[in-house]
Amino acid sequence: MKARGTAALTLGVAVALIAGATLGNGGANLMPLFVDDFSSRFALGDSGAGLVGATQLMATAVVTLRLAARAARPGRVRMARTGLAVGLAGFVGATAASDLPTLILANLVIGGGLGAVYAAATAAIAATDDADKASAGTIVGTVAVTALLIMAVPAANHSVGEGTGFLVMALCCLLAWPLVGGLPDGPATSGTSEAGAATAATAPAAPPHDAATPSWVLLGGIALLWAVTQGAWAYASVFGREHTGMSASAVSVVLAVSGVVALVGAVLGPVAARRFGRTRSLAAFITAQALSMAALVLTHDPVLFVVAAVLWQACQLAVLVQTLAAAALLDPSGRLVASLSGASALGTGIGPLAVGAVLDTAGAGVLGVVLALGTFVASLPPLRMTVASATADRAQQPEPEPEAAPAVKTG
């Protein structure tokens, strides 16, 4: 029977995971605020500011993918701290930038630094003793801290001056430096318990690198899933205003509330996986996500828009938690989790551009169908991965001790 040598999910480990994931994915989560700053400071149009932001997102995605294999080896704390130092320099450069080339260069540096932090933090999830709790806790904490940053960054820009929101992010890099020291520094180790020694000795050996090397099909599926999700979310306020007649402020409140209520999905994901099985529950969440996404795009009813927004976000977080946990169970080294995180960052960067192009050329009706179909197609590789992880999870469970035969009284 194989057992994993893992790090206990202590408060220090949880805080380190949240700090790394928040900053590693901070560019994607705060990009609307950054784009507004680019537009006002450099008199850029929407497309120009969006392209500057895309350079940062693409840099984050590429670096995360490139460092996924390195994050599977000891040295995650050093990698995360190096990324924080690079990201801090980039944020300072973005604050001081006075021309467009300097701004673009600063965003490339930011993206590279955050990519290193993201690879180290997400790979560390696989080294914990409870991948479900680690994934859920990391996502819930990241959403909460990001909500604070969403308020702090524009407040700094308005009260101190344009560009100072980047100094807030630089300060966060400094604050995260000691926190990421709690990351499990190396991958989980595998051992063989005495109870399962005989079984392990006779069982056929599994290929050593299949789980640790993600296929391009799986990476493509994750990238497509997040391109669809983040692309549609980028235009959610447009759908709310133009299709339902809601005011801009009302739509903003709906989207903000749905983001908070959606935390239920992060908690519900592991519970559903334990109760109904990983594959079955993930398939249900993906189906609900696709249908609610299509409803949000197509509906003209304000009430249905609100319900669809909440359900969509809750299912999205449940899918994210289950995907990360499945990857962590399948590959204890953490390379698979880091690779999928890089693929999701790639999809996040591409999604808004692709969805905007479809919306402009084909309209909301076609877009709703494309998004729903895209979600189903993109979900097939993660579902296949989840089936494999469920098998691996069962193999890691301790075997029940054989019951002693009742004594037979003679004479």
BELMONOR-V480858 format. One line per field, one symbol per residue. psi: psi as a letter, one per 40 degrees, with the letter a starting at -180 (. if undefined). burial: # if it has 16 or more other ideal C-beta (glycine too) atoms within 10 Angstrom, else .. A space follows every 10 residues. Layout:
BEGIN
psi->???
burial->???
END
This chain:
BEGIN
psi->hhihhihigi dddddddddd ddddedddde dddddddddd defiiddddd dddddddddd ddddddeddd eeiieddddd dddddddddd dddddeheid dddddddddd dddddddddd dddddeeieg dddddddddd dddddddddd dddddddddd iheedddddd dddddeddde eehheiiiih ihiddedddd deiihihded degiiddddd dddddddddd ddddeddddd dddeeiiddd dddddddddd dedddddddd dddddeiddd dddddddddd ddddddddie hddddddddd dddddddddd dddddddddd gededddddd dddddddddd dddddddddd deiddddddd dddddddded dddddddddd dddddeihhi hhhhhihhhi .
burial->####.##.#. ..######## ########## #########. ##.#....## .######### #####.#### ##...##.## #.##.##### #####.#... ..######## ########## #########. ##.####### ###.##..## .###.##... .######### .##..#..## .#######.. .....#.... .......... ##.#...##. ########## #######.## ..##.#.... #..##..##. .##.###### .##....##. ###.##.### #########. .#..###### ########## ########## ########## ########## ##.###.##. ...#..##.# ##.##..##. ###.##.### .##....... .......... .
END
